Amino acid sequence: MTKGILVTMSGYPMVPSSFMPDNGLAQLAALLTDQGHDVLILDMNTTELVDRLFNKKLRTKAKILLDKEMENSCDSDAKTDELEKLQYSLETYQINQYVILGKELAKIAIKEKAKWIGFKLWNGDGFSGSNIMAKTVKNILEDIKIIAGGSHVDFFGDYLASIDTGFDFFCTREAENSIVAFAEYVEGKRNLNSVPNLFFNKNGRCEHTQANRIEDLNSLPLAVYDNAIYPSLGQVGKVKVGVYEETRGCPHKCAFCNHPLKAGDRLRKKRISVAIKEISELKKKYGFHAFKLGGSYTPSIYMRKLANALIDKEIKIDYCAYGRIDKAWKEDFELYRKAGCRALFFGVETGSQILLDEKIDKGYQIKRCEEILKSCKKAGIYTITSLIYPNPGETDETRLATINLIKRIMPNGAPVHFPILVPGSRWWQNPQKYGFGIENRENCLSNLVSYKVKLFFPPEYWPQMPFTIDRKKFRKFSRETSELTREIEALGVTTLISDDTALIGFYSGKTIIEFRNNFRRLALTGDAEGIQELLSIINENLRKKFERGNSTNSSFEAFSKRPD
């Protein structure tokens, strides 16, 4: 039997969820070990990565500049120039570190006698940094097989096989149907064409093997997080909040979203009895007491059954999830709260019914949105309403409609994102219909596949996006995003927040604003020690809470409050 290494490195960790364990790789490990293959998971998304990607000199400079910004002790032009220099120095330093990490990965592969390596690709440095590592490994170990998977592969598809990478193969759709067969191919026990869901460059052409999906999620074994297989989980640089994938696939076709490309457009569900058993086992075996439900969204009927089962079986967990306005019942939120639901994330996108119908294809009514979200918040669940702004077709009236909707609901959180043309979405497939402009699709793909944000700057200072919205270029529409973000924050609604950030931050002992701001400062200054200390507090508070079996009502309400 062969030994392989599964690697995940999402780039510089800027959000708390970066430090959550990777359930996808743990699931692949379970499939491999069930068939007798050895596997090692290298989850590099730890505080050690923060330390590696931000040296002492850069940390000191970042802290000085952030202190100046808070004190307004330097003029805007001088501050921007200094930040640009810091950004350039940081990116240059990190490229060199990815080469070093690649050399270290090659040494691990030699030591473990690994015959193949699988990378999970992410956006930004999750792609470009992983690619540098893969190329470095190939320069040292020419014969090792390197495969890449993850959402990034599905979104960019065949284009990846046409550019210079260190990856021999790419895996689309669902790697659970491919990983054991791939290991057997490396072992010489099967033909490459019999491994499903692969594509690769062969003599300048992109070749594909047969594509398929998992029909029955219940057939998958329990994810494996044993220390010998997933050693980073036992380190202090990870947070013990897991992801549990209770459903997969999304039949809804929102115009901006390409999730059905990865997970399919047919909703598949684990039986409630299986979900309850697995959650209980993950809690008992690995100490997971809090989870993010990993489906595209959790249907209300399923959530209701899951909540009742958690209560009936007396399984104490905290969890968060994605919800949908048109699939929710306001009567259910009290039940969810009782079962341990602490945060729900809803894609509201806009307060304009016209934009919802004509530009976003969201499929719900604004009036229902208001009723559902008010009920969710009233039940004591941290309620997050995600917004896209400016949408194509945006006007002063539609902008006001969004602000007024937020004023009426007053959710706990409302992150604001500018529109992104994601390959595979309806926006991408028919940009002119929706108000987008693309001069050259090839150049657009080249820009997006390795697009990186500038850590120290608001969006309007990030690299130019390769498309326009209603003929507005990136600088203009991203500035409008920042302006609406500031306006919503001024209303007393927290921005730059997600459901998993809220769930993790709940155990920090701080309010949501304190936690968000503190974590962001620690990340921007490369303070690995500070992040590690914060994660240790979160893990300890999480453990103590479930050892005592305390109710979380009062502490979670306090967490949600903003400073006076």
C-alpha positions as CSV (number, residue, x, y, z in Angstrom):
1,M,0.0,0.0,0.0
2,T,1.2,3.5,-0.8
3,K,1.6,6.4,1.6
4,G,0.4,9.9,0.7
5,I,0.5,13.3,2.2
6,L,-2.6,15.7,2.1
7,V,-1.7,19.4,2.4
8,T,-3.8,22.4,3.0
9,M,-2.3,25.9,3.1
10,S,-4.8,28.7,2.5
11,G,-2.3,31.5,2.5
12,Y,-1.7,34.0,5.3
13,P,-4.4,33.4,7.9
14,M,-6.5,36.6,8.2
15,V,-9.7,35.2,9.7
16,P,-10.4,33.0,12.7
17,S,-11.9,30.2,10.6
18,S,-8.4,29.7,9.1
19,F,-7.5,27.9,12.3
20,M,-10.4,25.4,12.2
21,P,-9.4,21.8,11.3
22,D,-10.1,20.8,7.7
23,N,-13.0,18.3,7.7
24,G,-12.5,17.6,3.9
25,L,-9.0,16.2,4.3
26,A,-10.0,14.3,7.5
27,Q,-12.7,12.7,5.4
28,L,-10.3,11.7,2.6
29,A,-7.9,10.3,5.3
30,A,-10.7,8.1,6.6
31,L,-11.4,6.6,3.1
32,L,-7.7,5.9,2.6
33,T,-7.1,4.3,5.9
34,D,-10.2,2.2,5.5
35,Q,-8.6,0.7,2.4
36,G,-5.2,0.1,4.1
37,H,-3.4,3.1,2.8
38,D,-1.2,5.3,5.0
39,V,-1.7,9.0,5.0
40,L,-0.4,12.1,6.8
41,I,-2.4,15.4,6.9
42,L,-0.2,18.5,6.9
43,D,-2.6,21.3,7.9
44,M,-0.3,24.3,7.7
45,N,-3.0,26.7,8.7
46,T,-1.7,27.2,12.3
47,T,-0.1,30.0,14.2
48,E,3.2,28.5,13.1
49,L,2.4,29.6,9.6
50,V,1.7,33.2,10.9
51,D,5.2,33.1,12.5
52,R,6.8,31.8,9.3
53,L,5.2,34.3,7.0
54,F,5.8,37.4,9.1
55,N,9.4,37.9,10.4
56,K,10.4,40.1,13.3
57,K,11.4,43.1,11.3
58,L,8.0,43.1,9.4
59,R,6.1,42.7,12.7
60,T,7.8,45.7,14.2
61,K,7.1,47.9,11.1
62,A,3.5,46.8,10.9
63,K,2.9,47.6,14.6
64,I,4.5,51.1,14.2
65,L,2.4,51.9,11.2
66,L,-0.9,50.6,12.7
67,D,-0.2,52.7,15.8
68,K,0.4,55.8,13.7
69,E,-2.9,55.1,11.9
70,M,-4.8,54.9,15.2
71,E,-3.2,58.1,16.4
72,N,-3.5,59.8,13.0
73,S,0.1,60.9,13.6
74,C,1.2,60.9,9.9
75,D,-0.3,62.4,6.8
76,S,-2.3,60.2,4.4
77,D,0.2,60.2,1.5
78,A,3.2,59.4,3.7
79,K,1.2,56.6,5.5
80,T,0.1,55.1,2.1
81,D,3.7,55.1,0.8
82,E,5.0,53.4,3.9
83,L,2.2,50.8,3.8
84,E,2.9,50.1,0.2
85,K,6.6,49.5,1.0
86,L,5.6,47.2,3.9
87,Q,3.1,45.3,1.6
88,Y,5.8,44.8,-1.0
89,S,8.4,43.6,1.6
90,L,5.9,41.2,3.1
91,E,4.9,39.6,-0.2
92,T,8.5,39.3,-1.3
93,Y,9.4,37.6,2.0
94,Q,6.4,35.3,1.9
95,I,7.3,34.1,-1.6
96,N,10.7,33.0,-0.3
97,Q,9.1,31.3,2.6
98,Y,6.8,29.2,0.3
99,V,10.0,28.0,-1.4
100,I,11.4,27.0,2.0
101,L,8.2,25.3,3.0
102,G,8.3,23.4,-0.3
103,K,11.8,22.1,0.5
104,E,10.6,21.1,4.0
105,L,7.6,19.3,2.5
106,A,10.0,17.4,0.2
107,K,12.1,16.3,3.2
108,I,8.9,15.1,5.0
109,A,7.9,13.1,1.8
110,I,11.3,11.5,1.7
111,K,11.2,10.6,5.4
112,E,7.6,9.2,5.2
113,K,8.4,7.4,1.9
114,A,5.4,9.1,0.4
115,K,4.6,8.4,-3.3
116,W,2.1,11.1,-3.8
117,I,1.0,14.5,-2.4
118,G,-2.4,16.1,-2.6
119,F,-2.9,19.8,-2.2
120,K,-6.2,21.5,-1.3
121,L,-6.2,24.8,-3.2
122,W,-7.7,28.1,-2.1
123,N,-7.8,31.5,-3.5
124,G,-4.9,34.0,-3.3
125,D,-1.7,32.5,-1.8
126,G,-3.8,29.3,-1.2
127,F,-3.2,28.8,-4.9
128,S,0.0,30.7,-5.8
129,G,1.8,29.8,-2.5
130,S,0.8,26.1,-2.8
131,N,1.9,26.2,-6.5
132,I,5.4,27.4,-5.4
133,M,5.6,24.7,-2.8
134,A,4.5,22.0,-5.4
135,K,7.1,23.2,-8.0
136,T,9.8,23.2,-5.3
137,V,8.9,19.6,-4.4
138,K,8.9,18.5,-8.0
139,N,12.4,20.0,-8.5
140,I,13.6,17.8,-5.7
141,L,11.4,14.7,-6.2
142,E,10.8,14.4,-9.9
143,D,8.9,11.1,-9.7
144,I,6.4,12.0,-6.9
145,K,2.8,12.4,-8.1
146,I,1.2,15.7,-7.1
147,I,-2.6,16.2,-7.3
148,A,-4.6,19.3,-6.5
149,G,-8.3,19.6,-5.5
150,G,-10.7,21.9,-3.7
151,S,-13.2,24.5,-4.8
152,H,-10.5,26.5,-6.6
153,V,-10.0,23.6,-9.0
154,D,-13.7,23.4,-9.8
155,F,-14.1,27.1,-10.3
156,F,-11.1,27.5,-12.8
157,G,-11.3,24.1,-14.3
158,D,-9.4,23.4,-17.5
159,Y,-7.7,26.7,-17.4
160,L,-5.5,25.3,-14.6
161,A,-4.2,22.6,-16.9
162,S,-3.1,25.3,-19.5
163,I,-0.8,27.3,-17.1
164,D,2.5,26.6,-15.5
165,T,2.0,24.7,-12.2
166,G,3.7,22.1,-10.1
167,F,0.6,19.9,-10.2
168,D,0.4,16.7,-12.3
169,F,-3.3,16.2,-11.9
170,F,-6.4,18.1,-10.8
171,C,-9.4,16.6,-9.1
172,T,-12.9,18.2,-9.6
173,R,-16.3,17.6,-8.0
174,E,-15.8,15.3,-5.1
175,A,-12.4,13.9,-4.2
176,E,-14.0,11.2,-2.0
177,N,-14.8,9.3,-5.2
178,S,-11.3,9.7,-6.5
179,I,-8.7,9.5,-3.7
180,V,-8.5,5.8,-3.1
181,A,-8.5,5.1,-6.9
182,F,-5.7,7.7,-7.3
183,A,-3.6,6.0,-4.6
184,E,-4.1,2.7,-6.4
185,Y,-3.0,4.3,-9.7
186,V,0.2,5.5,-8.0
187,E,0.7,2.0,-6.6
188,G,0.4,0.6,-10.1
189,K,-2.8,-1.3,-9.5
190,R,-5.1,0.6,-11.9
191,N,-5.1,2.7,-15.1
192,L,-5.2,6.5,-14.8
193,N,-8.3,6.7,-16.9
194,S,-10.2,4.6,-14.3
195,V,-9.7,7.3,-11.7
196,P,-12.8,9.5,-11.8
197,N,-13.0,13.3,-11.7
198,L,-9.5,14.0,-12.9
199,F,-8.2,16.4,-15.6
200,F,-4.6,17.0,-16.6
201,N,-2.4,18.3,-19.4
202,K,-1.4,15.7,-21.9
203,N,0.8,16.8,-24.8
204,G,-0.7,20.3,-24.7
205,R,-4.3,19.1,-24.5
206,C,-6.6,18.9,-21.4
207,E,-7.7,15.3,-20.8
208,H,-10.6,14.3,-18.6
209,T,-11.5,11.1,-16.9
210,Q,-15.2,10.1,-16.2
211,A,-16.9,12.5,-13.8
212,N,-19.3,11.4,-11.0
213,R,-20.6,12.4,-7.6
214,I,-21.3,10.5,-4.4
215,E,-24.9,9.4,-4.4
216,D,-25.2,8.5,-0.7
217,L,-23.4,10.7,1.9
218,N,-24.3,8.1,4.5
219,S,-21.8,5.7,2.9
220,L,-18.8,7.9,3.9
221,P,-16.8,6.9,7.0
222,L,-16.4,9.2,10.0
223,A,-13.7,11.8,9.4
224,V,-10.3,10.9,11.0
225,Y,-8.5,13.4,13.3
226,D,-6.1,10.9,15.1
227,N,-2.9,12.6,16.2
228,A,-0.8,10.2,14.1
229,I,-2.7,11.2,10.9
230,Y,-3.6,14.9,11.8
231,P,-0.8,16.0,14.1
232,S,-1.5,19.8,13.9
233,L,-4.9,19.4,15.6
234,G,-3.2,18.5,18.8
235,Q,-1.2,21.7,18.7
236,V,-2.2,24.9,20.3
237,G,-2.2,26.7,17.0
238,K,-5.6,25.2,16.0
239,V,-9.1,26.0,17.4
240,K,-11.3,23.0,18.4
241,V,-14.4,24.1,16.4
242,G,-15.1,21.6,13.7
243,V,-17.0,21.5,10.5
244,Y,-19.7,18.9,10.1
245,E,-21.1,18.4,6.5
246,E,-24.7,17.4,7.1
247,T,-25.8,18.1,3.5
248,R,-24.2,18.7,0.2
249,G,-25.4,20.4,-3.0
250,C,-27.6,23.4,-3.7
251,P,-30.6,23.4,-6.1
252,H,-30.8,27.2,-5.9
253,K,-29.1,29.2,-8.7
254,C,-28.3,32.6,-7.3
255,A,-26.7,34.5,-10.2
256,F,-23.4,35.4,-8.3
257,C,-22.8,31.9,-6.9
258,N,-21.0,28.9,-8.4
259,H,-21.3,26.5,-5.5
260,P,-23.5,24.0,-7.5
261,L,-20.4,23.6,-9.7
262,K,-18.5,22.1,-6.8
263,A,-21.3,20.3,-4.8
264,G,-23.9,19.8,-7.5
265,D,-27.4,21.2,-7.9
266,R,-29.1,18.3,-6.2
267,L,-29.4,18.4,-2.4
268,R,-28.1,15.3,-0.7
269,K,-28.5,14.8,3.0
270,K,-27.2,12.5,5.7
271,R,-29.8,10.7,7.7
272,I,-30.5,12.4,11.0
273,S,-29.6,9.2,12.8
274,V,-26.2,9.1,11.1
275,A,-25.6,12.8,11.7
276,I,-26.4,12.4,15.4
277,K,-24.2,9.4,15.8
278,E,-21.2,11.1,14.0
279,I,-21.5,14.4,15.9
280,S,-21.6,12.4,19.1
281,E,-18.5,10.4,18.1
282,L,-16.6,13.5,17.0
283,K,-17.5,15.1,20.4
284,K,-16.4,12.1,22.4
285,K,-13.4,11.0,20.4
286,Y,-11.8,14.3,19.4
287,G,-13.3,16.8,21.8
288,F,-15.3,18.8,19.3
289,H,-18.1,20.6,21.2
290,A,-18.8,23.3,18.6
291,F,-19.5,22.9,14.9
292,K,-20.1,24.8,11.8
293,L,-22.7,22.9,9.7
294,G,-20.9,22.6,6.3
295,G,-23.7,22.4,3.8
296,S,-24.3,25.2,1.3
297,Y,-27.3,25.8,3.5
298,T,-29.2,23.7,5.9
299,P,-32.8,23.3,4.9
300,S,-35.3,24.2,7.6
301,I,-37.0,20.8,7.7
302,Y,-33.6,19.1,8.2
303,M,-32.5,21.7,10.8
304,R,-35.7,21.1,12.7
305,K,-35.2,17.3,12.7
306,L,-31.6,17.7,13.7
307,A,-32.4,20.1,16.5
308,N,-35.1,17.8,17.9
309,A,-32.7,14.9,17.8
310,L,-29.9,16.8,19.5
311,I,-32.4,17.7,22.3
312,D,-33.9,14.2,22.5
313,K,-30.5,12.5,22.7
314,E,-29.2,15.2,25.1
315,I,-26.2,15.9,22.9
316,K,-24.8,19.3,24.0
317,I,-23.1,21.2,21.3
318,D,-23.0,24.8,20.0
319,Y,-23.3,25.3,16.2
320,C,-23.7,27.8,13.4
321,A,-25.0,27.4,9.9
322,Y,-26.1,29.0,6.6
323,G,-29.8,29.6,6.2
324,R,-32.1,30.7,3.4
325,I,-34.8,33.3,3.8
326,D,-37.3,31.5,1.5
327,K,-36.7,28.2,3.2
328,A,-37.0,29.3,6.9
329,W,-39.9,29.3,9.3
330,K,-39.9,31.9,12.1
331,E,-41.5,29.4,14.5
332,D,-38.4,27.2,14.4
333,F,-35.7,29.6,15.8
334,E,-36.5,29.0,19.4
335,L,-36.1,25.3,18.8
336,Y,-32.8,25.9,17.1
337,R,-31.6,28.0,19.9
338,K,-32.5,25.4,22.5
339,A,-30.6,22.8,20.5
340,G,-27.4,24.9,20.5
341,C,-27.6,27.1,17.4
342,R,-25.7,30.2,18.2
343,A,-25.3,32.0,14.8
344,L,-27.0,31.9,11.4
345,F,-25.8,33.5,8.2
346,F,-28.3,34.6,5.6
347,G,-27.5,35.9,2.1
348,V,-29.7,38.9,2.0
349,E,-27.6,40.7,-0.7
350,T,-29.8,43.8,-1.1
351,G,-32.9,45.5,0.2
352,S,-34.2,46.0,-3.4
353,Q,-36.8,43.6,-4.7
354,I,-36.0,44.7,-8.3
355,L,-32.3,43.8,-7.9
356,L,-33.1,40.5,-6.2
357,D,-35.3,39.5,-9.1
358,E,-33.4,40.9,-12.1
359,K,-29.7,40.9,-11.1
360,I,-29.3,38.3,-8.3
361,D,-31.9,35.6,-9.0
362,K,-32.3,35.2,-5.2
363,G,-35.9,34.0,-5.2
364,Y,-37.3,35.5,-2.0
365,Q,-39.5,38.5,-1.0
366,I,-38.1,41.4,1.0
367,K,-41.1,41.4,3.3
368,R,-40.5,37.8,4.2
369,C,-36.8,38.6,4.8
370,E,-37.7,41.1,7.4
371,E,-40.0,38.8,9.3
372,I,-37.6,35.8,9.3
373,L,-34.5,37.8,10.4
374,K,-36.4,39.6,13.2
375,S,-37.6,36.3,14.5
376,C,-34.2,34.8,14.3
377,K,-32.6,37.6,16.3
378,K,-35.5,37.7,18.8
379,A,-34.8,34.0,19.5
380,G,-31.3,34.9,20.7
381,I,-29.4,33.6,17.7
382,Y,-26.6,35.8,16.4
383,T,-28.2,36.9,13.1
384,I,-26.0,37.8,10.2
385,T,-27.3,39.3,6.9
386,S,-24.6,39.2,4.2
387,L,-24.8,42.0,1.6
388,I,-23.4,42.6,-1.9
389,Y,-22.9,46.2,-2.9
390,P,-22.9,47.8,-5.4
391,N,-24.8,45.3,-7.4
392,P,-25.3,45.7,-11.1
393,G,-28.2,48.1,-11.7
394,E,-27.6,49.8,-8.3
395,T,-29.2,53.3,-7.9
396,D,-29.6,55.8,-5.0
397,E,-33.0,54.2,-4.5
398,T,-31.8,50.7,-4.2
399,R,-29.0,51.7,-1.9
400,L,-31.5,53.5,0.4
401,A,-33.7,50.4,0.3
402,T,-30.8,48.3,1.6
403,I,-29.9,50.7,4.4
404,N,-33.6,51.0,5.4
405,L,-33.9,47.2,5.5
406,I,-30.9,47.0,7.8
407,K,-32.4,49.7,10.0
408,R,-35.7,47.8,10.3
409,I,-34.0,44.5,11.1
410,M,-31.0,45.7,13.0
411,P,-29.2,42.3,12.6
412,N,-26.2,41.5,14.8
413,G,-23.9,41.4,11.8
414,A,-24.0,42.6,8.2
415,P,-20.8,42.0,6.2
416,V,-20.6,43.9,2.9
417,H,-18.9,42.4,-0.1
418,F,-18.3,43.9,-3.6
419,P,-19.5,41.7,-6.5
420,I,-17.0,39.2,-7.8
421,L,-17.3,37.5,-11.2
422,V,-16.7,33.9,-10.1
423,P,-16.1,31.4,-13.0
424,G,-19.1,29.1,-13.3
425,S,-21.7,31.5,-12.0
426,R,-24.5,33.0,-14.1
427,W,-22.8,36.4,-13.8
428,W,-19.7,34.8,-15.4
429,Q,-21.6,32.9,-18.1
430,N,-23.7,35.9,-19.2
431,P,-22.0,39.0,-17.9
432,Q,-23.6,41.5,-20.3
433,K,-27.1,40.5,-19.3
434,Y,-26.3,41.3,-15.6
435,G,-24.3,44.5,-16.2
436,F,-20.7,43.3,-16.1
437,G,-18.0,44.1,-18.6
438,I,-15.1,41.7,-19.4
439,E,-12.6,42.8,-22.1
440,N,-10.7,39.5,-22.2
441,R,-11.8,36.3,-20.5
442,E,-8.4,34.7,-20.7
443,N,-6.8,37.8,-18.9
444,C,-9.7,37.8,-16.4
445,L,-9.0,34.2,-15.5
446,S,-5.3,34.8,-15.2
447,N,-6.0,37.7,-12.8
448,L,-8.6,36.0,-10.7
449,V,-6.9,32.6,-10.3
450,S,-4.1,34.1,-8.2
451,Y,-5.7,37.3,-7.0
452,K,-4.4,38.5,-3.7
453,V,-5.8,41.2,-1.3
454,K,-3.5,43.8,0.1
455,L,-3.6,43.1,3.9
456,F,-3.0,46.6,5.1
457,F,-5.5,48.4,2.8
458,P,-9.2,48.7,2.3
459,P,-10.6,47.1,-0.9
460,E,-10.3,50.2,-3.1
461,Y,-6.5,49.9,-2.8
462,W,-6.4,46.3,-3.7
463,P,-5.2,45.2,-7.2
464,Q,-7.5,46.1,-10.0
465,M,-10.3,43.5,-10.6
466,P,-10.4,42.6,-14.3
467,F,-14.1,43.6,-14.9
468,T,-16.5,46.5,-14.7
469,I,-19.9,46.9,-13.1
470,D,-22.3,49.2,-15.0
471,R,-19.0,50.5,-16.7
472,K,-17.6,51.4,-13.3
473,K,-14.0,50.2,-12.7
474,F,-12.8,48.4,-9.6
475,R,-11.5,51.5,-7.8
476,K,-14.9,53.2,-8.0
477,F,-17.2,50.3,-7.1
478,S,-15.0,49.0,-4.3
479,R,-14.9,52.5,-2.8
480,E,-18.7,52.4,-2.7
481,T,-18.5,49.1,-0.9
482,S,-16.2,50.6,1.8
483,E,-18.5,53.6,2.1
484,L,-21.6,51.4,2.7
485,T,-19.6,49.3,5.2
486,R,-18.8,52.4,7.2
487,E,-22.4,53.6,7.1
488,I,-23.8,50.2,8.3
489,E,-21.2,50.0,11.1
490,A,-22.2,53.5,12.2
491,L,-25.8,52.2,12.6
492,G,-24.6,49.9,15.3
493,V,-24.4,46.8,13.2
494,T,-21.2,44.8,13.1
495,T,-19.5,44.4,9.7
496,L,-16.6,42.1,8.7
497,I,-18.1,39.2,10.6
498,S,-19.2,35.6,9.7
499,D,-21.2,32.9,11.5
500,D,-18.0,30.9,12.2
501,T,-16.2,34.0,13.4
502,A,-19.1,34.7,15.8
503,L,-19.1,31.1,17.0
504,I,-15.3,31.1,17.7
505,G,-15.3,34.5,19.2
506,F,-18.1,33.6,21.6
507,Y,-15.5,31.7,23.7
508,S,-12.9,34.4,23.7
509,G,-14.3,36.2,26.8
510,K,-14.6,39.4,24.7
511,T,-17.5,41.2,23.0
512,I,-17.9,40.7,19.3
513,I,-16.3,44.1,18.5
514,E,-13.4,43.5,20.8
515,F,-12.8,40.0,19.4
516,R,-13.0,41.1,15.8
517,N,-10.8,44.1,16.2
518,N,-8.3,42.3,18.4
519,F,-7.9,39.4,16.1
520,R,-7.6,41.6,13.1
521,R,-4.8,43.6,14.7
522,L,-3.0,40.4,15.8
523,A,-3.2,39.1,12.2
524,L,-2.1,42.4,10.6
525,T,1.0,42.6,12.8
526,G,1.9,38.9,12.4
527,D,1.6,38.4,16.2
528,A,1.6,34.6,16.2
529,E,2.1,34.5,19.9
530,G,-0.9,36.7,20.5
531,I,-3.1,34.6,18.2
532,Q,-1.9,31.4,19.9
533,E,-2.8,32.8,23.3
534,L,-6.2,33.8,22.1
535,L,-6.9,30.4,20.5
536,S,-5.8,28.7,23.8
537,I,-8.3,30.8,25.7
538,I,-11.0,29.9,23.3
539,N,-10.2,26.2,23.4
540,E,-10.1,26.2,27.2
541,N,-13.3,28.2,27.6
542,L,-15.0,25.9,25.2
543,R,-13.8,22.8,27.1
544,K,-14.9,24.2,30.5
545,K,-18.3,25.3,29.2
546,F,-19.2,21.8,28.2
547,E,-17.6,20.1,31.2
548,R,-19.9,22.3,33.4
549,G,-22.8,22.0,31.1
550,N,-23.7,25.6,31.5
551,S,-26.3,27.5,29.6
552,T,-24.9,30.1,27.2
553,N,-27.8,32.5,27.1
554,S,-26.5,35.3,29.2
555,S,-22.9,35.2,28.0
556,F,-23.9,35.0,24.3
557,E,-26.1,38.1,24.7
558,A,-23.2,39.9,26.3
559,F,-20.9,38.8,23.5
560,S,-23.3,40.3,21.0
561,K,-23.4,43.8,22.6
562,R,-21.5,46.7,21.2
563,P,-19.5,49.1,23.3
564,D,-21.5,52.2,24.4
